[in-house]
Amino acid sequence: MSTTSNQGLRYNAGKLRWSLMDYKAMEPMIRVLMFGSQKYDDHNWKKGLDKIEILESLQRHLAGMMNGETHDNESGLPHIGHILCNAMFYSHFEQKDEGLGGLAD
């Protein structure tokens, strides 16, 4: 196969486009993960969490935001960070349950 371009070929069709994500927007989640790491241990959540409890926690933080609160009383961190964490936790366990692989345990 010949090409007139000075760049090598890349076949990326259908692959995840990580450049579409805003990493700065994930900082509140990282801060909550750091808080959890101090409170429990690094990656403690990967040991397993009840999915209903994850959703309950997500809903409590969402309700707090809906009620005009910006920060969680216990951690002092923004509710959005807790919501993002819980959404990630839920996604992790959903993918694990579906056997989608690619998840480091």
N, CA, C and O atoms as a MOPAC input file, in Angstrom:
PM7 MOZYME 1SCF
protein

 N      0.85600 1    -1.17900 1     0.00000 1
 C      0.00000 1     0.00000 1     0.00000 1
 C      0.89300 1     1.22900 1     0.00000 1
 O      1.78100 1     1.34400 1     0.84400 1
 N      0.68100 1     2.12300 1    -0.90200 1
 C      1.48400 1     3.34100 1    -0.93900 1
 C      0.64100 1     4.51600 1    -0.46700 1
 O     -0.58500 1     4.52300 1    -0.57600 1
 N      1.34400 1     5.50400 1     0.06000 1
 C      0.65600 1     6.69300 1     0.56500 1
 C      1.47800 1     7.91900 1     0.22300 1
 O      2.70300 1     7.85400 1     0.13200 1
 N      0.80100 1     9.02200 1     0.03600 1
 C      1.50200 1    10.25900 1    -0.27800 1
 C      1.73300 1    11.10200 1     0.96700 1
 O      2.38000 1    12.14700 1     0.89900 1
 N      1.21600 1    10.66200 1     2.08900 1
 C      1.36500 1    11.39200 1     3.34500 1
 C      2.73200 1    11.11700 1     3.95700 1
 O      3.32400 1    10.06300 1     3.72700 1
 N      3.22900 1    12.07500 1     4.74000 1
 C      4.48700 1    11.90600 1     5.45700 1
 C      4.27200 1    11.28200 1     6.82800 1
 O      5.22800 1    11.08600 1     7.57800 1
 N      3.04000 1    10.97200 1     7.15500 1
 C      2.72300 1    10.37300 1     8.44800 1
 C      2.38300 1     8.90100 1     8.27300 1
 O      1.89900 1     8.46700 1     7.22800 1
 N      2.65600 1     8.14300 1     9.34300 1
 C      2.30800 1     6.72400 1     9.33500 1
 C      0.80200 1     6.52500 1     9.40700 1
 O      0.06100 1     7.41900 1     9.81400 1
 N      0.37500 1     5.36800 1     9.01500 1
 C     -1.04100 1     5.02600 1     9.05700 1
 C     -1.47000 1     4.66400 1    10.47000 1
 O     -0.69800 1     4.08500 1    11.23400 1
 N     -2.69200 1     5.00300 1    10.80700 1
 C     -3.29900 1     4.62700 1    12.08200 1
 C     -4.71500 1     4.17800 1    11.78500 1
 O     -5.44700 1     4.85900 1    11.06700 1
 N     -5.10200 1     3.05100 1    12.32400 1
 C     -6.45200 1     2.54500 1    12.14700 1
 C     -7.18400 1     2.67100 1    13.47400 1
 O     -7.18200 1     1.74100 1    14.28000 1
 N     -7.80600 1     3.81400 1    13.70100 1
 C     -8.44600 1     4.10900 1    14.98400 1
 C     -9.96200 1     4.15000 1    14.92000 1
 O    -10.60900 1     4.52400 1    15.89900 1
 N    -10.52600 1     3.78300 1    13.82100 1
 C    -11.98600 1     3.80400 1    13.69100 1
 C    -12.60700 1     2.91900 1    14.76800 1
 O    -12.19300 1     1.77500 1    14.95400 1
 N    -13.58700 1     3.44600 1    15.46400 1
 C    -14.31000 1     2.69800 1    16.47900 1
 C    -13.63700 1     2.66400 1    17.83700 1
 O    -14.19700 1     2.11100 1    18.78400 1
 N    -12.45300 1     3.24000 1    17.95800 1
 C    -11.75000 1     3.25400 1    19.24800 1
 C    -12.19400 1     4.45900 1    20.07400 1
 O    -12.65900 1     5.46600 1    19.54000 1
 N    -12.03800 1     4.32800 1    21.37400 1
 C    -12.43000 1     5.42300 1    22.26300 1
 C    -11.62500 1     6.68100 1    21.97300 1
 O    -10.41500 1     6.62400 1    21.75400 1
 N    -12.31300 1     7.81500 1    21.97600 1
 C    -11.68000 1     9.10800 1    21.73100 1
 C    -11.57000 1     9.86300 1    23.05300 1
 O    -12.40100 1    10.71600 1    23.36600 1
 N    -10.53000 1     9.53600 1    23.82500 1
 C    -10.32900 1    10.11000 1    25.15300 1
 C    -10.14700 1    11.62000 1    25.11200 1
 O    -10.35400 1    12.28800 1    26.12500 1
 N     -9.77000 1    12.16300 1    23.98600 1
 C     -9.57500 1    13.61000 1    23.88000 1
 C    -10.89400 1    14.38200 1    24.00300 1
 O    -10.88300 1    15.60300 1    24.15900 1
 N    -12.00800 1    13.68800 1    23.93400 1
 C    -13.30700 1    14.34200 1    24.07500 1
 C    -13.65800 1    14.63400 1    25.53600 1
 O    -14.56400 1    15.41900 1    25.81500 1
 N    -12.93800 1    13.99900 1    26.46400 1
 C    -13.24600 1    14.16600 1    27.88600 1
 C    -12.52100 1    15.38100 1    28.46100 1
 O    -11.39300 1    15.68300 1    28.07000 1
 N    -13.17000 1    16.06700 1    29.38300 1
 C    -12.56300 1    17.19000 1    30.09100 1
 C    -11.98900 1    16.67300 1    31.40500 1
 O    -12.73500 1    16.41900 1    32.35100 1
 N    -10.68200 1    16.51600 1    31.46800 1
 C    -10.03300 1    15.95600 1    32.64900 1
 C    -10.14700 1    16.88000 1    33.85500 1
 O    -10.21500 1    16.40400 1    34.98900 1
 N    -10.16900 1    18.17400 1    33.63500 1
 C    -10.31600 1    19.14000 1    34.73400 1
 C    -11.65400 1    18.93000 1    35.44400 1
 O    -11.74700 1    19.09600 1    36.66000 1
 N    -12.67800 1    18.56900 1    34.69200 1
 C    -14.00300 1    18.34200 1    35.27000 1
 C    -14.01900 1    17.12700 1    36.18800 1
 O    -14.93000 1    16.98000 1    37.00200 1
 N    -13.02200 1    16.25600 1    36.06700 1
 C    -12.95300 1    15.05100 1    36.89200 1
 C    -12.22600 1    15.29000 1    38.22100 1
 O    -12.19600 1    14.40200 1    39.07300 1
 N    -11.64000 1    16.47900 1    38.40700 1
 C    -10.89500 1    16.75600 1    39.63100 1
 C    -11.71400 1    16.59300 1    40.90500 1
 O    -11.18600 1    16.06900 1    41.88600 1
 N    -12.99400 1    17.02000 1    40.94300 1
 C    -13.77700 1    16.77900 1    42.16500 1
 C    -13.89400 1    15.29200 1    42.49900 1
 O    -13.89600 1    14.92100 1    43.67300 1
 N    -13.99000 1    14.44500 1    41.48700 1
 C    -14.05600 1    13.00800 1    41.70900 1
 C    -12.72700 1    12.50800 1    42.28500 1
 O    -12.72200 1    11.70800 1    43.22000 1
 N    -11.62300 1    12.96600 1    41.74200 1
 C    -10.30800 1    12.54500 1    42.23000 1
 C    -10.13500 1    12.95700 1    43.68500 1
 O     -9.57600 1    12.20000 1    44.47800 1
 N    -10.61000 1    14.15200 1    44.04700 1
 C    -10.50400 1    14.60600 1    45.44500 1
 C    -11.31900 1    13.70400 1    46.38500 1
 O    -10.88800 1    13.40900 1    47.50000 1
 N    -12.48300 1    13.27500 1    45.92800 1
 C    -13.29800 1    12.35600 1    46.73400 1
 C    -12.59100 1    11.00600 1    46.85400 1
 O    -12.59500 1    10.39900 1    47.92500 1
 N    -11.99000 1    10.53900 1    45.77500 1
 C    -11.24300 1     9.27900 1    45.83200 1
 C    -10.06900 1     9.38700 1    46.80500 1
 O     -9.76500 1     8.43200 1    47.52000 1
 N     -9.41700 1    10.53500 1    46.83300 1
 C     -8.31000 1    10.75000 1    47.76900 1
 C     -8.81600 1    10.76800 1    49.21200 1
 O     -8.16900 1    10.22800 1    50.10900 1
 N     -9.97600 1    11.39200 1    49.42700 1
 C    -10.59400 1    11.39700 1    50.75800 1
 C    -10.90300 1     9.96200 1    51.19200 1
 O    -10.61600 1     9.57300 1    52.32400 1
 N    -11.49100 1     9.18100 1    50.28200 1
 C    -11.81300 1     7.79100 1    50.57700 1
 C    -10.56800 1     6.96100 1    50.83500 1
 O    -10.57900 1     6.04600 1    51.65900 1
 N     -9.50600 1     7.28400 1    50.13300 1
 C     -8.24700 1     6.56700 1    50.31700 1
 C     -7.69100 1     6.78500 1    51.72500 1
 O     -7.14300 1     5.86600 1    52.33300 1
 N     -7.83700 1     8.00200 1    52.23200 1
 C     -7.38500 1     8.29800 1    53.59600 1
 C     -8.30800 1     7.65700 1    54.63400 1
 O     -7.85000 1     7.15000 1    55.65800 1
 N     -9.60100 1     7.68600 1    54.35500 1
 C    -10.58500 1     7.15200 1    55.30400 1
 C    -10.55200 1     5.62600 1    55.35700 1
 O    -10.66600 1     5.04000 1    56.43300 1
 N    -10.39700 1     4.98900 1    54.21400 1
 C    -10.45200 1     3.53000 1    54.13600 1
 C     -9.08900 1     2.97000 1    53.73200 1
 O     -8.33400 1     2.48900 1    54.57700 1
 N     -8.78000 1     3.03400 1    52.43400 1
 C     -7.51700 1     2.56400 1    51.88900 1
 C     -7.56500 1     2.79200 1    50.38200 1
 O     -8.64400 1     2.95000 1    49.81000 1
 N     -6.40600 1     2.80900 1    49.74100 1
 C     -6.37300 1     2.93600 1    48.28800 1
 C     -7.17900 1     1.80000 1    47.65900 1
 O     -7.02800 1     0.63800 1    48.03400 1
 N     -8.01400 1     2.14200 1    46.72300 1
 C     -8.79300 1     1.17400 1    45.94800 1
 C     -9.71900 1     0.29700 1    46.80200 1
 O    -10.12500 1    -0.78000 1    46.36500 1
 N    -10.05000 1     0.74700 1    47.99700 1
 C    -10.96200 1    -0.01700 1    48.86100 1
 C    -12.26900 1    -0.33300 1    48.15000 1
 O    -12.81100 1    -1.42800 1    48.30600 1
 N    -12.77800 1     0.61200 1    47.37400 1
 C    -14.05800 1     0.43400 1    46.70400 1
 C    -14.04400 1    -0.73100 1    45.71600 1
 O    -15.09100 1    -1.31000 1    45.42400 1
 N    -12.85400 1    -1.07800 1    45.19600 1
 C    -12.76800 1    -2.16200 1    44.22400 1
 C    -12.97400 1    -3.53600 1    44.86000 1
 O    -13.13500 1    -4.53500 1    44.15900 1
 N    -12.96900 1    -3.57800 1    46.19300 1
 C    -13.21000 1    -4.85200 1    46.88800 1
 C    -14.66100 1    -5.28900 1    46.75300 1
 O    -14.99600 1    -6.44900 1    46.99500 1
 N    -15.50600 1    -4.36600 1    46.37000 1
 C    -16.91400 1    -4.67400 1    46.17100 1
 C    -17.81600 1    -3.75000 1    46.95100 1
 O    -17.57200 1    -3.47900 1    48.12700 1
 N    -18.84200 1    -3.27400 1    46.31300 1
 C    -19.85200 1    -2.41600 1    46.93200 1
 C    -21.22400 1    -2.86700 1    46.43500 1
 O    -21.37100 1    -3.32000 1    45.30000 1
 N    -22.19600 1    -2.73700 1    47.28300 1
 C    -23.56700 1    -3.05800 1    46.91400 1
 C    -24.07700 1    -1.98800 1    45.94500 1
 O    -24.00000 1    -0.79400 1    46.23600 1
 N    -24.59200 1    -2.41500 1    44.80500 1
 C    -25.03500 1    -1.45100 1    43.78600 1
 C    -26.16800 1    -0.55600 1    44.27700 1
 O    -26.22100 1     0.62100 1    43.92200 1
 N    -27.06600 1    -1.09400 1    45.08200 1
 C    -28.16400 1    -0.27200 1    45.61300 1
 C    -27.59800 1     0.80000 1    46.53600 1
 O    -28.04500 1     1.94700 1    46.49700 1
 N    -26.62200 1     0.44300 1    47.36300 1
 C    -26.00000 1     1.43500 1    48.25100 1
 C    -25.26700 1     2.51200 1    47.45400 1
 O    -25.26100 1     3.68000 1    47.84100 1
 N    -24.65500 1     2.12100 1    46.35000 1
 C    -24.00800 1     3.11500 1    45.48500 1
 C    -25.04400 1     4.10200 1    44.97300 1
 O    -24.83300 1     5.31400 1    45.01300 1
 N    -26.17600 1     3.57300 1    44.48900 1
 C    -27.22400 1     4.45100 1    43.95500 1
 C    -27.85000 1     5.31000 1    45.05100 1
 O    -28.20200 1     6.46600 1    44.81300 1
 N    -27.99000 1     4.74600 1    46.25200 1
 C    -28.52100 1     5.52300 1    47.38200 1
 C    -27.60100 1     6.70300 1    47.68600 1
 O    -28.06400 1     7.82600 1    47.88700 1
 N    -26.30700 1     6.44000 1    47.72000 1
 C    -25.33300 1     7.50100 1    47.99000 1
 C    -25.36500 1     8.55500 1    46.88700 1
 O    -25.36700 1     9.75400 1    47.16600 1
 N    -25.38900 1     8.10700 1    45.64500 1
 C    -25.47100 1     9.04700 1    44.52700 1
 C    -26.71500 1     9.91800 1    44.65900 1
 O    -26.65500 1    11.13100 1    44.45500 1
 N    -27.83400 1     9.30200 1    44.99900 1
 C    -29.09200 1    10.04600 1    45.13400 1
 C    -29.03900 1    11.04400 1    46.28600 1
 O    -29.55400 1    12.15600 1    46.16300 1
 N    -28.42100 1    10.66200 1    47.40900 1
 C    -28.30300 1    11.60200 1    48.54200 1
 C    -27.51300 1    12.84500 1    48.14200 1
 O    -27.88700 1    13.96300 1    48.49600 1
 N    -26.42300 1    12.64900 1    47.40500 1
 C    -25.61800 1    13.79200 1    46.97200 1
 C    -26.35000 1    14.62200 1    45.92800 1
 O    -26.24600 1    15.84800 1    45.91800 1
 N    -27.08500 1    13.95800 1    45.05600 1
 C    -27.88700 1    14.67800 1    44.07000 1
 C    -28.98400 1    15.47900 1    44.76800 1
 O    -29.23300 1    16.63300 1    44.41900 1
 N    -29.63700 1    14.86400 1    45.75400 1
 C    -30.68200 1    15.57500 1    46.50900 1
 C    -30.08200 1    16.78000 1    47.23800 1
 O    -30.69800 1    17.84400 1    47.29900 1
 N    -28.89300 1    16.60700 1    47.78300 1
 C    -28.22700 1    17.74200 1    48.43000 1
 C    -28.03400 1    18.89300 1    47.45700 1
 O    -28.30200 1    20.04800 1    47.78700 1
 N    -27.57400 1    18.57400 1    46.26500 1
 C    -27.40500 1    19.62600 1    45.24200 1
 C    -28.74200 1    20.23800 1    44.85700 1
 O    -28.84900 1    21.45300 1    44.68900 1
 N    -29.77200 1    19.38800 1    44.71600 1
 C    -31.09700 1    19.89400 1    44.34900 1
 C    -31.66000 1    20.80800 1    45.43100 1
 O    -32.46600 1    21.69500 1    45.15000 1
 N    -31.23000 1    20.58400 1    46.67000 1
 C    -31.66900 1    21.42100 1    47.78800 1
 C    -30.79400 1    22.64900 1    47.98300 1
 O    -30.94900 1    23.37400 1    48.96600 1
 N    -29.87400 1    22.88900 1    47.05200 1
 C    -29.05800 1    24.09000 1    47.09900 1
 C    -27.73100 1    23.93600 1    47.83100 1
 O    -26.97900 1    24.90300 1    47.95200 1
 N    -27.43300 1    22.73900 1    48.32000 1
 C    -26.14200 1    22.51500 1    48.97300 1
 C    -25.07100 1    22.35400 1    47.89900 1
 O    -25.33800 1    21.82000 1    46.82200 1
 N    -23.87800 1    22.81000 1    48.19400 1
 C    -22.78200 1    22.63800 1    47.25000 1
 C    -21.78700 1    21.58300 1    47.72200 1
 O    -21.14900 1    20.91300 1    46.91000 1
 N    -21.65900 1    21.44100 1    49.05900 1
 C    -20.63700 1    20.56100 1    49.61000 1
 C    -21.22100 1    19.54200 1    50.59100 1
 O    -22.21900 1    19.79900 1    51.26400 1
 N    -20.57700 1    18.39200 1    50.65000 1
 C    -20.93100 1    17.32900 1    51.57200 1
 C    -20.48600 1    17.70400 1    52.98300 1
 O    -19.38100 1    18.21400 1    53.16800 1
 N    -21.32500 1    17.45800 1    53.96600 1
 C    -20.99800 1    17.80700 1    55.35800 1
 C    -19.81400 1    17.02700 1    55.90200 1
 O    -18.95900 1    17.60300 1    56.57500 1
 N    -19.74200 1    15.73200 1    55.62700 1
 C    -18.67600 1    14.90000 1    56.19300 1
 C    -17.31100 1    15.19500 1    55.58500 1
 O    -16.34000 1    15.41400 1    56.31000 1
 N    -17.23500 1    15.20200 1    54.27000 1
 C    -15.94100 1    15.35800 1    53.60400 1
 C    -15.55800 1    16.81200 1    53.37500 1
 O    -14.37700 1    17.14000 1    53.26500 1
 N    -16.56200 1    17.68100 1    53.30300 1
 C    -16.30300 1    19.07800 1    52.96900 1
 C    -16.04600 1    19.28200 1    51.48400 1
 O    -15.70400 1    20.38300 1    51.05000 1
 N    -16.21100 1    18.22400 1    50.71100 1
 C    -15.95600 1    18.28000 1    49.27500 1
 C    -17.25700 1    18.48900 1    48.50400 1
 O    -18.33700 1    18.18400 1    49.01100 1
 N    -17.15700 1    19.00500 1    47.28800 1
 C    -18.36500 1    19.24300 1    46.49600 1
 C    -19.16800 1    17.95700 1    46.25100 1
 O    -18.61200 1    16.88600 1    46.01000 1
 N    -20.48500 1    18.10700 1    46.32000 1
 C    -21.38200 1    16.97600 1    46.04500 1
 C    -21.10200 1    16.37500 1    44.67000 1
 O    -21.19200 1    15.15900 1    44.49800 1
 N    -20.76400 1    17.21300 1    43.69100 1
 C    -20.55500 1    16.70200 1    42.33800 1
 C    -19.44200 1    15.65300 1    42.30500 1
 O    -19.51900 1    14.70100 1    41.52800 1
 N    -18.41800 1    15.81100 1    43.12800 1
 C    -17.34200 1    14.82600 1    43.19400 1
 C    -17.84400 1    13.48300 1    43.68500 1
 O    -17.44300 1    12.43400 1    43.18000 1
 N    -18.73600 1    13.52300 1    44.68500 1
 C    -19.32100 1    12.28600 1    45.20900 1
 C    -20.24100 1    11.64200 1    44.17600 1
 O    -20.27900 1    10.41800 1    44.04900 1
 N    -20.97300 1    12.45600 1    43.44900 1
 C    -21.85900 1    11.94300 1    42.40100 1
 C    -21.03500 1    11.26300 1    41.30900 1
 O    -21.36900 1    10.16400 1    40.86500 1
 N    -19.96100 1    11.92000 1    40.88200 1
 C    -19.09000 1    11.34400 1    39.85900 1
 C    -18.47300 1    10.03100 1    40.33200 1
 O    -18.39900 1     9.06700 1    39.57000 1
 N    -18.03200 1     9.99400 1    41.58400 1
 C    -17.45500 1     8.76900 1    42.14500 1
 C    -18.46600 1     7.63600 1    42.13600 1
 O    -18.17000 1     6.52900 1    41.68500 1
 N    -19.65000 1     7.91700 1    42.63200 1
 C    -20.67200 1     6.88100 1    42.68600 1
 C    -21.05500 1     6.40200 1    41.28900 1
 O    -21.30900 1     5.21400 1    41.09100 1
 N    -21.09900 1     7.31000 1    40.32800 1
 C    -21.39700 1     6.90800 1    38.95000 1
 C    -20.27700 1     6.01400 1    38.41500 1
 O    -20.54400 1     5.03200 1    37.72200 1
 N    -19.03200 1     6.35000 1    38.73300 1
 C    -17.91100 1     5.52400 1    38.30500 1
 C    -17.95000 1     4.15800 1    38.97800 1
 O    -17.74000 1     3.13300 1    38.33000 1
 N    -18.22400 1     4.15200 1    40.30400 1
 C    -18.32100 1     2.88200 1    41.01800 1
 C    -19.37800 1     1.99100 1    40.36700 1
 O    -19.13500 1     0.81500 1    40.09400 1
 N    -20.54200 1     2.56600 1    40.12700 1
 C    -21.64300 1     1.79700 1    39.54800 1
 C    -21.25200 1     1.24600 1    38.17300 1
 O    -21.48200 1     0.07400 1    37.87600 1
 N    -20.66400 1     2.10000 1    37.34700 1
 C    -20.23800 1     1.68300 1    36.02100 1
 C    -19.21400 1     0.54900 1    36.11100 1
 O    -19.27900 1    -0.41300 1    35.34600 1
 N    -18.27900 1     0.66500 1    37.03600 1
 C    -17.25600 1    -0.36200 1    37.23000 1
 C    -17.89400 1    -1.71900 1    37.51900 1
 O    -17.55100 1    -2.72000 1    36.89000 1
 N    -18.81300 1    -1.74400 1    38.46100 1
 C    -19.42300 1    -3.01600 1    38.84600 1
 C    -20.40400 1    -3.53700 1    37.79400 1
 O    -20.56900 1    -4.74900 1    37.65200 1
 N    -21.04600 1    -2.64500 1    37.06500 1
 C    -21.91300 1    -3.07900 1    35.96300 1
 C    -21.06900 1    -3.76000 1    34.89200 1
 O    -21.42700 1    -4.83500 1    34.41000 1
 N    -19.95300 1    -3.14400 1    34.51700 1
 C    -19.08300 1    -3.72600 1    33.49400 1
 C    -18.48500 1    -5.04500 1    33.97600 1
 O    -18.36800 1    -6.00300 1    33.21200 1
 N    -18.11300 1    -5.07800 1    35.24400 1
 C    -17.54200 1    -6.30200 1    35.80800 1
 C    -18.58600 1    -7.42900 1    35.77900 1
 O    -18.27600 1    -8.56400 1    35.41600 1
 N    -19.81300 1    -7.10200 1    36.16200 1
 C    -20.89700 1    -8.09900 1    36.17900 1
 C    -21.21900 1    -8.59200 1    34.76900 1
 O    -21.60100 1    -9.74700 1    34.58000 1
 N    -21.06200 1    -7.71200 1    33.78400 1
 C    -21.36000 1    -8.08300 1    32.39300 1
 C    -20.17600 1    -8.74600 1    31.71600 1
 O    -20.26200 1    -9.14800 1    30.55500 1
 N    -19.06200 1    -8.86200 1    32.44400 1
 C    -17.88800 1    -9.51700 1    31.89600 1
 C    -17.25600 1    -8.76800 1    30.74000 1
 O    -16.73400 1    -9.37500 1    29.80500 1
 N    -17.30700 1    -7.43500 1    30.80800 1
 C    -16.76500 1    -6.63400 1    29.72000 1
 C    -15.24500 1    -6.54100 1    29.74900 1
 O    -14.63200 1    -6.10300 1    28.77500 1
 N    -14.63800 1    -6.94400 1    30.84800 1
 C    -13.18000 1    -6.98600 1    30.92300 1
 C    -12.55300 1    -5.60000 1    30.93200 1
 O    -13.24500 1    -4.58200 1    30.94400 1
 N    -11.22100 1    -5.58800 1    30.92500 1
 C    -10.48900 1    -4.32800 1    30.88700 1
 C    -10.47600 1    -3.60700 1    32.21000 1
 O    -10.03700 1    -2.46000 1    32.28000 1
 N    -10.94600 1    -4.24800 1    33.26400 1
 C    -11.01000 1    -3.59300 1    34.56200 1
 C     -9.93300 1    -4.16100 1    35.47200 1
 O     -9.88900 1    -5.36400 1    35.73100 1
 N     -9.07100 1    -3.28200 1    35.95000 1
 C     -7.99600 1    -3.70600 1    36.85700 1
 C     -8.56800 1    -3.90600 1    38.25600 1
 O     -9.21500 1    -3.01400 1    38.80500 1
 N     -8.33100 1    -5.05000 1    38.81200 1
 C     -8.79200 1    -5.32200 1    40.18500 1
 C     -7.60500 1    -5.48800 1    41.10700 1
 O     -7.77900 1    -5.72200 1    42.30300 1

